[in-house]
Amino acid sequence: MIISRTPFRISFFGGGTDLPYWYEKYSGKVISTTINQYCYINLRILPSHFKYNYRMRYFKTEEVFKINEIKHPSIREIIKFKKLKDRLEVVHQADLPAQSGLGASSSFSVGLINCIEALNGSLISKRNLANQSLHIEQKILNEDVGSQDQVAAAFGGFNVIKFRKGNYEVNPILNLKNIKKLEESIVLVYSGLPRDAKNIEKEKKKNFSSNKKYLDEIQKLTERAQTKISSSRNIISDFSELMDEYWWLKQKLSSKVSNNTIRNIFKLAKKNKALSGKVLGAGGGGYVLFIVKNKDRKNFLESFKNYMTLTPRFENLGSQIIYFLGDR
C-alpha cells in the first residue's frame, strides 16, 4: 500500500498566461504558493480474491474488469500511460471540495503518478512528475487547462513559474519576511458554487484575439508583483493594489468569471475591511481569496460565519509519498 500527499495551490498573479496557446507564442509567468490543504491518494495492488480487477473510490465507486471500462478519465489514462498490468485499488480523499479553484484535479494527477512510480520502485523527480501530469492532461485528455497547477503541486513552495515553449522555470521567492506577512493576511471564502473550469477556459480561448490586450496587461502586472514580493517594505498594501488591478483584468477574459454570488461576497468583504480579493482558478465559483490585515481578520471571519472560510498556511514540499508498505 502506498499513500501520496499532494498540496493544493493558491494562484496570485498570471493566470491565463500559463495556457499553452499563450505562452508558446508570448511566454508566461505566474506567482503561486502551495498550501497546507491536501489531496491524498491511496494505491494498492488488489488481492486476487476480488471479482473485479480495478476498484476506484473517489466521489463515486467503480469496480470494473478492464482499464477501458474505468470512467474516471485521469485514473484510466494514467494507468494506461504507465502501462501497469497489476490489479489495482485507487482511493482518493481530500481536505477540500473539488472544483474549488485550488488546482484539485492536477493535484490528483500528480499524486496518482507519484504513487505509481513508488509502486514500480522508482523515485521520480519533481520536474518529471509535473511533466507527466502535463502530458496526460493536455496531450492525452486534450483538456483546455493551464500548466501552473501541475508544476505547483509537484514542486511545492511559493514560486514564480515562468513558461516558455517547451520549457518552464521554477524560481522560489526568497523574501521570507514578506511571504510570512502575506500568509498572515490571507483568507479564503468558499462561494458554495462548484465551477467548471474547462468551459470557462474554452470561452477564454475562443476570445483569444480580443483577450490578448488583457493578457498582455496581466503579464506586466505579474512582473510588477514579482518585484514587490522581493523588495516591498509594505507588501500587504502593495500586493493589494496589484490584486485589485488583476481582478479587474481577469473579469475581462470571460463573462463567466464573476456572477451575482461572487459580487455579493465581494461587497460583504469590502464592508469588513478586505483590502483586495480575487476568485481563484478559472472563476465562476469555488474559493475567493481576500487579503485582510492580520488585526482585522477576526472580525472579517465573524462577518463570514455563514460561509466556509479558511486561513491556510503555506507549504514547501510539494507531492510526497507519506506511506509505503509493499513486497515488490
KEKE-3310 file (N, C-alpha, C; in steps of 0.2 Angstrom, whole numbers, plus 5000, padded with zeros to 4 digits):
npx = (5004:5002:5003:5001:5003:4998:4999:4986:4985:4987:4984:4991:4995:4995:4987:4981:4991:4998:4993:4995:4992:4995:5008:5016:5018:5020:5027:5025:5020:5018:5013:5013:5008:5009:4998:4994:4983:4977:4977:4975:4981:4978:4985:4985:4990:4977:4970:4969:4957:4946:4931:4934:4945:4949:4947:4940:4939:4932:4922:4913:4911:4919:4920:4928:4932:4941:4953:4949:4936:4935:4928:4933:4942:4956:4962:4960:4968:4980:4984:4985:4995:5006:5007:5003:5001:4995:4982:4972:4968:4962:4961:4954:4955:4952:4956:4948:4934:4931:4933:4935:4944:4957:4966:4964:4961:4973:4982:4977:4981:4995:4998:4993:5002:5014:5012:5011:5024:5031:5026:5032:5044:5052:5060:5054:5058:5054:5052:5050:5038:5029:5029:5024:5011:5007:5008:4998:4986:4985:4989:4985:4972:4967:4963:4958:4967:4978:4996:5001:4996:5000:5013:5015:5009:5018:5031:5029:5029:5032:5032:5039:5034:5040:5035:5039:5039:5040:5046:5049:5052:5056:5056:5060:5053:5062:5061:5058:5052:5042:5034:5029:5021:5011:5006:5000:4989:4980:4964:4952:4937:4923:4913:4902:4898:4902:4913:4915:4929:4934:4925:4925:4938:4938:4930:4938:4948:4942:4940:4952:4959:4953:4956:4969:4975:4972:4978:4991:4992:4991:5002:5012:5008:5011:5025:5027:5022:5031:5042:5038:5036:5049:5055:5047:5043:5031:5022:5009:5000:5005:5004:4990:4985:4990:4983:4969:4969:4972:4961:4951:4956:4955:4942:4938:4942:4932:4914:4910:4918:4914:4899:4883:4883:4896:4899:4892:4898:4910:4906:4902:4914:4922:4916:4919:4933:4942:4956:4959:4954:4951:4944:4948:4957:4949:4937:4920:4915:4919:4933:4936:4949:4955:4964:4967:4971:4981:4976:4963:4957:4950:4937:4933:4932:4921:4911:4909:4903:4893:4898:4909:4925:4943:4960:4974:4990:5006:5015:5030:5034:5028:5022:5022:5027:5020:5018:5023:5021:5025:5029:5035)
npy = (4994:5011:5028:5044:5062:5077:5094:5107:5123:5141:5153:5168:5179:5180:5170:5163:5166:5155:5146:5135:5139:5152:5155:5148:5156:5169:5168:5166:5169:5165:5168:5159:5149:5134:5126:5121:5111:5096:5083:5066:5051:5034:5019:5003:4986:4975:4962:4945:4938:4946:4950:4958:4968:4981:4994:5009:5023:5038:5052:5044:5026:5014:4998:4987:4977:4979:4991:5000:5001:5010:5024:5036:5049:5053:5043:5032:5035:5038:5025:5018:5025:5023:5010:4999:4983:4977:4972:4984:4995:5011:5025:5040:5054:5070:5086:5097:5103:5097:5106:5119:5129:5128:5120:5106:5095:5093:5091:5079:5071:5072:5067:5053:5048:5049:5040:5028:5028:5025:5013:5005:5005:5017:5033:5047:5063:5080:5088:5079:5073:5083:5085:5073:5074:5085:5081:5070:5077:5088:5083:5069:5068:5080:5092:5109:5116:5125:5126:5129:5123:5109:5110:5117:5109:5098:5103:5112:5125:5143:5152:5159:5155:5153:5152:5145:5141:5124:5123:5127:5137:5136:5147:5150:5162:5172:5181:5179:5186:5195:5185:5178:5189:5190:5177:5178:5186:5181:5176:5163:5162:5152:5151:5142:5138:5126:5125:5125:5123:5120:5123:5137:5140:5137:5146:5158:5154:5154:5168:5173:5183:5195:5195:5197:5209:5211:5200:5203:5214:5208:5200:5210:5215:5204:5204:5216:5212:5202:5209:5217:5208:5204:5216:5225:5236:5237:5226:5221:5231:5235:5223:5221:5232:5229:5217:5221:5227:5216:5208:5215:5214:5201:5198:5203:5193:5183:5182:5173:5173:5180:5182:5185:5180:5179:5193:5198:5192:5199:5212:5211:5207:5219:5228:5224:5227:5220:5221:5218:5207:5191:5179:5162:5151:5147:5154:5159:5152:5142:5145:5161:5173:5183:5198:5203:5213:5207:5211:5213:5202:5193:5199:5200:5186:5183:5190:5182:5171:5163:5156:5144:5146:5149:5149:5147:5140:5142:5130:5120:5108:5101:5087:5072:5055:5048:5036:5019:5003:4988:4973:4972)
npz = (5000:4996:5000:4994:4997:4991:4989:4988:4978:4979:4967:4964:4954:4936:4930:4916:4907:4908:4900:4886:4873:4874:4881:4872:4862:4867:4879:4897:4914:4931:4948:4963:4977:4986:4998:5015:5013:5007:4994:4995:4989:4989:4985:4980:4977:4971:4979:4974:4976:4974:4964:4953:4943:4945:4957:4961:4971:4974:4973:4968:4967:4958:4950:4940:4926:4915:4910:4901:4904:4915:4921:4927:4920:4922:4930:4922:4910:4916:4921:4909:4902:4911:4909:4917:4923:4934:4945:4953:4966:4969:4980:4983:4993:5001:5008:5005:4995:4978:4962:4966:4963:4967:4961:4961:4953:4946:4956:4960:4949:4949:4962:4960:4950:4956:4966:4958:4952:4964:4967:4957:4961:4959:4961:4958:4950:4954:4943:4932:4937:4936:4923:4917:4922:4915:4902:4901:4905:4895:4883:4881:4887:4881:4887:4890:4899:4910:4914:4926:4938:4939:4940:4951:4961:4960:4963:4975:4987:4987:4973:4958:4942:4927:4910:4894:4877:4877:4889:4906:4921:4938:4951:4967:4979:4989:4999:5014:5025:5019:5013:5024:5030:5020:5021:5034:5031:5022:5018:5014:5006:5004:4990:4988:4976:4964:4951:4933:4926:4913:4904:4905:4902:4889:4883:4886:4877:4865:4864:4861:4853:4856:4869:4871:4873:4887:4893:4890:4899:4911:4911:4912:4925:4933:4932:4939:4952:4956:4958:4969:4979:4982:4986:4992:5006:5011:5010:5010:5007:4995:4987:4988:4981:4968:4966:4965:4953:4945:4947:4941:4927:4925:4925:4913:4904:4902:4902:4912:4923:4934:4945:4952:4965:4968:4967:4978:4988:4988:4991:5004:5009:5007:5014:5027:5028:5020:5010:4996:4983:4974:4963:4964:4953:4937:4938:4942:4953:4967:4978:4985:4986:4998:5004:5020:5033:5047:5060:5057:5054:5063:5065:5052:5048:5057:5051:5040:5045:5041:5030:5023:5028:5027:5033:5027:5029:5021:5011:5008:5002:4991:4981:4990:4995:5008:5015:5013:5010:5005:4995:4983)
capx = (5000:5006:4999:5004:5000:4999:4996:4983:4988:4984:4987:4990:4995:4997:4983:4979:4997:5001:4989:5000:4991:4998:5015:5021:5019:5022:5029:5020:5023:5013:5015:5008:5010:5005:4995:4993:4977:4980:4974:4978:4979:4979:4986:4987:4988:4971:4971:4966:4950:4940:4928:4935:4952:4951:4942:4941:4934:4933:4915:4910:4914:4919:4923:4927:4937:4946:4955:4945:4929:4936:4925:4937:4947:4963:4964:4961:4973:4987:4986:4987:5001:5011:5007:5003:4997:4993:4975:4973:4963:4964:4956:4955:4952:4954:4954:4944:4930:4933:4930:4935:4949:4964:4970:4962:4962:4980:4985:4975:4985:5002:4998:4992:5008:5019:5011:5013:5031:5033:5024:5036:5051:5056:5060:5053:5060:5048:5050:5047:5031:5025:5029:5020:5004:5005:5007:4992:4980:4985:4990:4981:4965:4966:4959:4960:4969:4984:5001:5004:4994:5004:5020:5015:5008:5024:5037:5028:5033:5030:5037:5037:5035:5040:5033:5041:5038:5043:5050:5047:5057:5053:5060:5057:5054:5067:5060:5053:5048:5036:5030:5026:5016:5006:5002:4996:4984:4976:4958:4949:4930:4920:4907:4897:4897:4907:4914:4918:4935:4935:4920:4927:4944:4936:4927:4943:4952:4938:4940:4959:4961:4950:4958:4976:4977:4971:4984:4997:4992:4992:5009:5016:5006:5014:5031:5027:5021:5037:5047:5036:5037:5056:5058:5042:5043:5024:5019:5001:4997:5007:5001:4983:4984:4991:4977:4963:4970:4972:4954:4948:4958:4953:4935:4938:4943:4926:4908:4908:4922:4911:4892:4880:4885:4903:4899:4889:4904:4915:4903:4902:4921:4925:4912:4923:4940:4946:4960:4958:4952:4950:4942:4954:4956:4946:4932:4913:4914:4925:4935:4938:4954:4955:4969:4965:4976:4980:4972:4956:4955:4945:4931:4932:4929:4915:4906:4908:4902:4888:4901:4915:4931:4950:4966:4979:4997:5010:5019:5036:5037:5025:5019:5026:5025:5020:5017:5025:5022:5024:5033:5038)
capy = (5000:5017:5034:5051:5068:5082:5100:5112:5129:5147:5157:5175:5183:5177:5165:5164:5166:5148:5142:5133:5143:5159:5155:5146:5162:5175:5166:5167:5169:5165:5168:5155:5145:5128:5127:5115:5108:5091:5078:5060:5045:5028:5015:4996:4980:4972:4955:4941:4935:4951:4948:4963:4970:4988:4997:5016:5026:5045:5053:5038:5020:5010:4991:4985:4971:4981:4998:5005:5002:5015:5030:5042:5049:5053:5036:5027:5037:5037:5018:5016:5028:5020:5003:4995:4976:4974:4973:4990:4999:5018:5028:5047:5058:5077:5091:5102:5100:5098:5111:5124:5134:5127:5115:5099:5089:5092:5088:5072:5068:5072:5062:5046:5047:5048:5033:5023:5027:5022:5006:5002:5006:5022:5039:5052:5070:5084:5090:5073:5072:5088:5084:5068:5076:5090:5077:5067:5082:5092:5079:5063:5070:5086:5097:5116:5118:5129:5122:5131:5118:5103:5112:5119:5103:5093:5106:5115:5132:5150:5152:5162:5150:5156:5147:5146:5135:5118:5123:5131:5138:5137:5151:5151:5168:5171:5186:5175:5191:5197:5179:5177:5194:5188:5171:5180:5191:5178:5172:5160:5161:5147:5154:5137:5136:5122:5129:5121:5127:5118:5128:5144:5141:5136:5153:5162:5153:5157:5175:5175:5189:5201:5195:5197:5215:5210:5195:5207:5218:5203:5198:5216:5216:5199:5206:5221:5209:5199:5214:5219:5202:5203:5222:5230:5237:5237:5221:5220:5237:5235:5217:5223:5237:5225:5212:5224:5228:5209:5205:5219:5212:5194:5198:5205:5187:5179:5184:5168:5173:5183:5182:5189:5177:5182:5200:5199:5191:5205:5218:5210:5208:5226:5231:5221:5229:5217:5226:5216:5200:5188:5172:5158:5147:5150:5159:5156:5149:5140:5149:5168:5174:5190:5200:5206:5214:5202:5214:5214:5195:5190:5202:5198:5179:5183:5193:5177:5165:5158:5154:5141:5150:5145:5153:5142:5141:5140:5124:5120:5101:5098:5080:5067:5049:5048:5029:5014:4996:4983:4967:4972)
capz = (5000:4995:5000:4992:4999:4986:4991:4983:4977:4978:4962:4965:4948:4930:4927:4909:4904:4909:4895:4881:4867:4875:4882:4867:4857:4870:4886:4903:4921:4937:4955:4966:4983:4989:5005:5019:5012:5003:4991:4997:4985:4992:4980:4982:4972:4973:4980:4968:4978:4972:4957:4948:4943:4947:4961:4962:4976:4974:4975:4966:4967:4952:4951:4933:4924:4911:4911:4897:4907:4920:4919:4929:4914:4924:4933:4916:4906:4919:4921:4903:4901:4915:4907:4923:4922:4941:4948:4957:4970:4970:4984:4984:4999:5000:5013:5002:4989:4971:4958:4971:4961:4970:4957:4964:4948:4944:4962:4960:4944:4951:4967:4957:4946:4962:4969:4953:4952:4970:4966:4952:4964:4956:4964:4952:4951:4954:4936:4928:4940:4933:4915:4915:4923:4910:4896:4902:4905:4889:4876:4881:4888:4877:4891:4889:4905:4910:4916:4933:4944:4939:4942:4958:4965:4961:4966:4981:4989:4985:4967:4952:4937:4920:4905:4888:4873:4878:4895:4912:4926:4944:4955:4973:4982:4995:5004:5019:5029:5015:5012:5031:5031:5016:5024:5039:5028:5018:5020:5008:5007:4999:4987:4988:4969:4961:4944:4928:4923:4906:4899:4906:4898:4882:4881:4885:4871:4859:4864:4862:4850:4860:4876:4870:4877:4894:4895:4890:4905:4916:4911:4915:4932:4936:4933:4945:4958:4957:4961:4975:4984:4984:4988:4995:5013:5014:5005:5011:5004:4988:4984:4987:4975:4962:4966:4963:4946:4942:4947:4935:4921:4925:4924:4906:4900:4901:4906:4917:4928:4940:4945:4957:4971:4969:4968:4985:4993:4987:4994:5011:5011:5007:5020:5033:5028:5015:5006:4989:4983:4968:4963:4962:4947:4931:4940:4941:4959:4971:4983:4984:4990:5001:5008:5026:5038:5052:5065:5055:5052:5067:5063:5045:5049:5060:5046:5036:5049:5037:5024:5024:5027:5028:5034:5026:5029:5015:5012:5003:5000:4985:4982:4994:4997:5015:5017:5009:5013:4999:4994:4976)
cpx = (5004:5001:5003:5000:5002:4995:4991:4987:4984:4988:4986:4990:4997:4993:4981:4986:5001:4997:4994:4999:4994:5005:5019:5022:5023:5026:5024:5023:5017:5017:5010:5012:5006:5003:4995:4986:4979:4975:4978:4976:4982:4979:4988:4986:4982:4972:4966:4959:4944:4938:4929:4942:4954:4945:4944:4936:4936:4926:4911:4914:4914:4923:4922:4933:4943:4947:4951:4938:4929:4933:4929:4942:4954:4966:4965:4967:4980:4989:4988:4994:5007:5012:5007:4998:4994:4985:4976:4967:4966:4959:4958:4952:4955:4952:4949:4940:4933:4930:4930:4941:4956:4968:4970:4964:4969:4984:4983:4980:4992:5002:4997:4999:5013:5018:5013:5020:5034:5032:5029:5044:5055:5055:5060:5055:5053:5046:5047:5040:5027:5024:5024:5013:5002:5004:5000:4986:4980:4985:4986:4973:4963:4961:4962:4961:4976:4990:5004:5002:4998:5011:5020:5014:5014:5029:5035:5031:5029:5035:5034:5039:5034:5039:5036:5039:5042:5047:5047:5052:5053:5058:5057:5058:5057:5066:5055:5049:5041:5031:5026:5020:5010:5002:4998:4990:4979:4970:4954:4941:4927:4913:4901:4895:4903:4907:4917:4923:4936:4931:4922:4933:4943:4934:4933:4948:4949:4939:4947:4961:4959:4953:4966:4979:4977:4977:4990:4998:4993:4999:5013:5014:5010:5022:5032:5026:5027:5042:5045:5037:5044:5058:5054:5043:5036:5020:5012:4998:4999:5004:4993:4981:4985:4985:4971:4964:4970:4965:4950:4950:4955:4946:4933:4939:4937:4920:4907:4913:4919:4903:4889:4882:4892:4903:4896:4894:4909:4912:4903:4910:4924:4922:4916:4930:4944:4949:4959:4956:4952:4948:4948:4952:4953:4941:4925:4911:4920:4927:4937:4943:4954:4961:4966:4970:4975:4976:4965:4953:4949:4938:4928:4929:4923:4909:4904:4906:4897:4891:4907:4921:4938:4955:4972:4986:5000:5014:5025:5038:5034:5023:5024:5023:5026:5019:5019:5025:5020:5030:5036:5045)
cpy = (5006:5023:5040:5056:5074:5088:5103:5118:5135:5151:5164:5179:5178:5172:5167:5164:5160:5143:5141:5138:5150:5159:5152:5151:5168:5174:5168:5167:5170:5166:5164:5152:5139:5129:5121:5112:5103:5087:5072:5055:5039:5022:5008:4991:4976:4965:4951:4939:4940:4949:4953:4965:4977:4991:5004:5019:5033:5047:5048:5032:5016:5003:4988:4980:4974:4989:5002:5006:5007:5021:5037:5043:5049:5047:5032:5029:5036:5030:5016:5019:5025:5012:4998:4989:4974:4976:4979:4992:5006:5022:5035:5050:5065:5081:5096:5100:5101:5104:5118:5130:5133:5121:5108:5094:5088:5089:5080:5068:5067:5067:5055:5044:5045:5042:5027:5022:5024:5014:5002:5003:5011:5028:5044:5059:5074:5087:5085:5072:5077:5087:5079:5070:5081:5086:5073:5071:5085:5088:5073:5065:5076:5091:5104:5118:5121:5124:5124:5126:5112:5104:5113:5113:5098:5097:5109:5121:5138:5152:5157:5157:5153:5150:5149:5140:5129:5118:5127:5132:5139:5141:5153:5159:5168:5176:5183:5180:5193:5191:5178:5182:5192:5182:5173:5185:5187:5175:5170:5160:5157:5150:5149:5135:5132:5126:5124:5124:5126:5122:5135:5145:5141:5143:5158:5161:5155:5164:5178:5181:5195:5201:5196:5204:5214:5205:5199:5211:5214:5201:5204:5216:5210:5201:5211:5217:5205:5203:5216:5214:5202:5210:5226:5230:5237:5232:5220:5225:5236:5229:5218:5227:5233:5220:5215:5225:5221:5207:5209:5216:5205:5193:5200:5199:5183:5182:5179:5168:5175:5182:5185:5186:5179:5189:5202:5197:5196:5211:5217:5210:5215:5230:5230:5221:5224:5222:5225:5209:5198:5181:5168:5153:5150:5155:5155:5153:5147:5145:5156:5170:5182:5191:5205:5207:5210:5205:5214:5207:5192:5193:5200:5191:5179:5185:5187:5170:5160:5155:5149:5145:5146:5150:5149:5144:5138:5134:5124:5113:5098:5090:5075:5060:5048:5041:5024:5008:4991:4978:4967:4974)
cpz = (5000:4996:4999:4995:4995:4988:4985:4983:4977:4972:4963:4958:4942:4927:4920:4905:4904:4904:4889:4875:4868:4876:4876:4861:4861:4877:4891:4909:4926:4943:4959:4972:4984:4996:5009:5019:5006:4999:4993:4992:4989:4987:4982:4977:4975:4974:4975:4970:4976:4965:4952:4948:4945:4951:4962:4966:4976:4976:4972:4967:4960:4953:4944:4932:4920:4912:4907:4899:4913:4918:4921:4924:4916:4926:4927:4912:4909:4920:4915:4901:4904:4913:4912:4921:4928:4941:4953:4961:4971:4974:4985:4990:4998:5006:5011:4996:4982:4968:4962:4969:4964:4967:4959:4959:4946:4950:4962:4955:4946:4957:4965:4954:4951:4965:4964:4953:4958:4970:4962:4955:4962:4961:4959:4954:4951:4947:4932:4931:4937:4926:4913:4916:4917:4903:4896:4901:4898:4883:4876:4882:4884:4881:4890:4896:4905:4913:4923:4938:4944:4942:4949:4963:4966:4965:4973:4982:4986:4979:4962:4946:4931:4915:4898:4883:4874:4884:4900:4917:4932:4949:4961:4975:4988:5000:5009:5023:5025:5014:5019:5032:5026:5019:5030:5037:5024:5021:5013:5010:5002:4996:4987:4981:4966:4954:4939:4924:4916:4902:4899:4902:4891:4879:4881:4879:4865:4858:4864:4859:4853:4867:4876:4874:4884:4897:4895:4896:4911:4917:4914:4923:4936:4937:4939:4952:4960:4960:4968:4980:4986:4987:4992:5003:5016:5009:5005:5007:4996:4984:4983:4981:4968:4961:4963:4955:4942:4942:4942:4929:4920:4923:4916:4902:4898:4905:4912:4923:4935:4939:4951:4964:4973:4971:4975:4990:4993:4991:5002:5013:5012:5013:5027:5032:5024:5010:4998:4989:4975:4968:4961:4957:4941:4933:4940:4948:4963:4976:4981:4989:4992:5005:5014:5031:5044:5058:5064:5054:5056:5066:5056:5045:5052:5055:5041:5039:5046:5031:5027:5023:5029:5028:5033:5028:5023:5016:5007:5000:4993:4987:4985:4995:5005:5019:5012:5012:5007:4999:4987:4976)
residu = (MET:ILE:ILE:SER:ARG:THR:PRO:PHE:ARG:ILE:SER:PHE:PHE:GLY:GLY:GLY:THR:ASP:LEU:PRO:TYR:TRP:TYR:GLU:LYS:TYR:SER:GLY:LYS:VAL:ILE:SER:THR:THR:ILE:ASN:GLN:TYR:CYS:TYR:ILE:ASN:LEU:ARG:ILE:LEU:PRO:SER:HIS:PHE:LYS:TYR:ASN:TYR:ARG:MET:ARG:TYR:PHE:LYS:THR:GLU:GLU:VAL:PHE:LYS:ILE:ASN:GLU:ILE:LYS:HIS:PRO:SER:ILE:ARG:GLU:ILE:ILE:LYS:PHE:LYS:LYS:LEU:LYS:ASP:ARG:LEU:GLU:VAL:VAL:HIS:GLN:ALA:ASP:LEU:PRO:ALA:GLN:SER:GLY:LEU:GLY:ALA:SER:SER:SER:PHE:SER:VAL:GLY:LEU:ILE:ASN:CYS:ILE:GLU:ALA:LEU:ASN:GLY:SER:LEU:ILE:SER:LYS:ARG:ASN:LEU:ALA:ASN:GLN:SER:LEU:HIS:ILE:GLU:GLN:LYS:ILE:LEU:ASN:GLU:ASP:VAL:GLY:SER:GLN:ASP:GLN:VAL:ALA:ALA:ALA:PHE:GLY:GLY:PHE:ASN:VAL:ILE:LYS:PHE:ARG:LYS:GLY:ASN:TYR:GLU:VAL:ASN:PRO:ILE:LEU:ASN:LEU:LYS:ASN:ILE:LYS:LYS:LEU:GLU:GLU:SER:ILE:VAL:LEU:VAL:TYR:SER:GLY:LEU:PRO:ARG:ASP:ALA:LYS:ASN:ILE:GLU:LYS:GLU:LYS:LYS:LYS:ASN:PHE:SER:SER:ASN:LYS:LYS:TYR:LEU:ASP:GLU:ILE:GLN:LYS:LEU:THR:GLU:ARG:ALA:GLN:THR:LYS:ILE:SER:SER:SER:ARG:ASN:ILE:ILE:SER:ASP:PHE:SER:GLU:LEU:MET:ASP:GLU:TYR:TRP:TRP:LEU:LYS:GLN:LYS:LEU:SER:SER:LYS:VAL:SER:ASN:ASN:THR:ILE:ARG:ASN:ILE:PHE:LYS:LEU:ALA:LYS:LYS:ASN:LYS:ALA:LEU:SER:GLY:LYS:VAL:LEU:GLY:ALA:GLY:GLY:GLY:GLY:TYR:VAL:LEU:PHE:ILE:VAL:LYS:ASN:LYS:ASP:ARG:LYS:ASN:PHE:LEU:GLU:SER:PHE:LYS:ASN:TYR:MET:THR:LEU:THR:PRO:ARG:PHE:GLU:ASN:LEU:GLY:SER:GLN:ILE:ILE:TYR:PHE:LEU:GLY:ASP:ARG)
# end
